[in-house]
Amino acid sequence: MIEKLVAKIISHFEKKVDTSNYPIPCTTCGACCAYFKVTYPKLNNEFVPKHRVIEINKTTNALKGANKFRGRCEALTGEIGKVGICDMYENRPHVCRDFPVWMPNGKQNPRCVKARVYHGIEGKIDISHIVKK
């Protein structure tokens, strides 16, 4: 919680960078889907197929498989780092939809790097061919 707040404050004062042409490796990665615990408010449950949901408490749900840290979401198909694809991509919860690979300052999300490294994937995504210094 505090990490998000600090990141938000820092990013507010840093220069915003257009990352629209940066690569989004999510369809060949899947590391975050097999690293983070995915919980979300029940109010944001409108998209998620019911057979993929675990109730945590009265107000919170989790995705099956990703209901614990370093669990693998049941919706993740394929091999992590090669072809990791969400089989309910269009129906994933907002917590998944809102997870950024790129931060507003143009830097890679450190949480993305952490998940990739844990799974033995090169942490940093090469954008040297896009970004000129």
N, C-alpha and C positions, 0 to 999 in steps of 0.2 A: 504494500500500500504506500509506504513512505517512498519507495523507489520510484513509483509512478509519479508521485507528486514532485519529487526532485527533478526527474527527467522532464516533466512538463514545464517546470520553472526555467530550467536551463535552456530547453528548446525554444522557449518564448523569446529569450534574449539572443539566441544565435541566429545567424542569417538563414533564411529559408532557401532551400534548394529545390529546383524542379527535378524530381526523380521519375517523371513519366516515361523516360526512355531507358531507365535502369532495368536490368533483367529481374524477373520474378521467377525464381527457381522452384517454386512450391510444387509444381507438377512433376518434378524430378527429384524431390527431396523427401518430404514427409517427416523430417527429424522432429519438428515441434509436435507433431501428432503422436509421437512415441516418446515424449520427454516430459511435457507439462501436464499437470493435473488440470482437467477442463471442467470447471464448474461455472454455472451461470444462473441468474435469477429465473425463476419459473415464468415470470412475465415475458421473457424472451424465448419462450418455448414454441412459438407458433409454427416455426418451420421444421423443427426436428422430428423425424419419425419416432413414434412412441416406443418402438422396439429397441431403439438405440439409447434410451434414457434410463438413468437410475436416479431415484429420488434420494437426495442427501438429507433434507429436512423439509419443513413446511414451505420454505421460500426458495430453496435451492435445488437444482438438478445437476447431474453430471453426465458426461457421455460414457457409455459402457467401454471398459478397457482403459479409458483415460480418467477414471475416477480416482486414480492414485498417481503420485509422482513417479515418473518414468514408466508408466503403463503405456500400452499401445492402444490407441483408439480402434474400436472394432470396424470403423468405417474406412480405415487406412488399408488400401490394397497395394500389392507390389512390394518391392524391396526398397528399404530406406536408402536414400542416396542415389538410387538408380531410376526407379519409376515408382515413386510413392504418390498414389492418387487417392483422393477422398471419394468414396463411392456415393456420398450424399452431399457433394459439394454445393449444389444449389439449395440444399435444405439444412446446411450447417448453422449452428447457433451464432449469434452476434460476436461472442468472444473469439470465435475462429475467424469470422469475417473481418474483424477489426484488428487482428494481429498483424502489425506492419513488418515487412522485411526491411524497409527503409524508413529512417526517422526523418522528421521535417528538415533537419539540418543536412540531409544528404548522406549521413553515416548509416552503416548497417546496424540494425537493431541488435544490441549486445545479447539479448535473450535468444535470438535466432542463431547467432554465432555459438553460444553456449550449447544449444541443442545439437547443432551440426557437429561440433567437436566431440561431444559425448558419443555420437554414433560413428565417429571415424571419418567424417566428411570434412573436406577443407573448410575451415570456419569462415574465412573471409571470401566473399564473392568478388571475383575479379571484374572491375569496371574500368580498368585502365584504358581500354579502347574507347570508352564513352566520355570519361572525365579527363579534361585537359587541365594541367596545372599551370 
